């Protein structure tokens, strides 16, 4: 099975994430897309993060009923901070019959050379890159197997959602109704 791994803090998951995951799965050779909820990204501050189990649950309720999208807590079991190369090695050993790819924006791809063991990633795992405004020119990695996709992008950010909640503004239409209900019921991001 070909699985695309969409890594992120998903703090919280929003319609922009869901549209990208669905588009990449529908317009590629991937059988499934897994949302890999990262407990701690080495490039981000963890203080502003909602607990990883709450973020995981928000992903689960947001994709409920989807057969080609899955929420993954695989990085919860690995040392923190989470490094993509370590996760890929672990997944490849755990699921030897799966082929794992990475889904990322062209903005993240610009920084790939700063990632731990990025050469391993490029040599062993296909990359599905969706274009982001201002990051159209991609670095040249001759050894990489790259597919570039023009996914529909929404100008939604998790930061904007968190700030809206703090200001008492509605986040309806930014996140799924199920995620909004959870965020409001539990007072997340206040």
Secondary structure, DSSP 8 states (H G I E B T S, - for coil): -EEEEEEE--TT--HHHHHHHHHHHHTSS-SEEEEEE-S-BTTS-STT---HHHHHHHHHHHSTT-SSEEEE-GGGGS-SSB-HHHHHHHHHHHTTT-EEEEEEEHHHHHTGGGSTTHHHHHHHS-EEEE--TT--S----TT--EEEE--------HHHHHHHHHTT---BTTB-HHHHHHHHHHTTT-
